[in-house]
Amino acid sequence: MKQVATMAAILMAAAARTAPKAGGKDFPEIVVIGGEEDLKRNAESMKSYAPRSGNEDY
C-alpha cells in the first residue's frame, strides 16, 4: 500500500509541475516525503506554525 501512495504522490507532483501557472510564473518547489521520521517532523513543524500563520482556521 505504501508503494501505491508513493506513486500517487509522484503523479500528483508531476501534475502540479505541468499545470498552468498564474502569470506564467513557474517556480513550484515539490517534494514527496515518504519516511516515517520525515513525516512526523513535518507534521510537528506544521502544527507549531499554524497558530503563528495569522489564519484563524488552523
N, C-alpha and C positions, 0 to 999 in steps of 0.2 A: 504494500500500500504506500510505503514511503516513496518508492520509485515513481508511482503514479502521481503523487502530489508534487514531487520534484519536477517531473516532466510538465505538469500543468503550469507550474510557476515559470519554467523556462519559456513555454509557449506564450504565457501572458506577458513576459518581459519582451519577447520578440514582437508581440502585437503593439505594446506601448512604444517600442523603438520605431516601428514603421508607421504609426498613426500620424495623421496630420497635426501639426503644432500651430498654435495661435501666433500669428505674425511671422511665421516661417522660422521661428527660433527652435533649434533642435539641440538642447543641452541636457537631456534627462540623464540622471545617474541611477542605473538599475542594478540591484544586487539581489541575488537569490540566496537566502540564508537557510541552511539545512541542518547545521549542527545543533544538538540539544543545548549546549552551553551558550552558543551564539544567540539562539532564540531567547533563552532566559535573560541574558544580558540586555538584549534589545528590548524585551518586554519591560524590564525594570527601568531602563532608560526612558521609555515612552511614558511609563507611569509617573516618573519623577518630573518629566517635562510638562505633562498635561496641566497641572494647576498653574504653572507659570506662563502658559501659552496665550492667556487672555481670552480663551474660548470657554464660556461657561458650561458648555455641553460636554465637557470631557467626562 
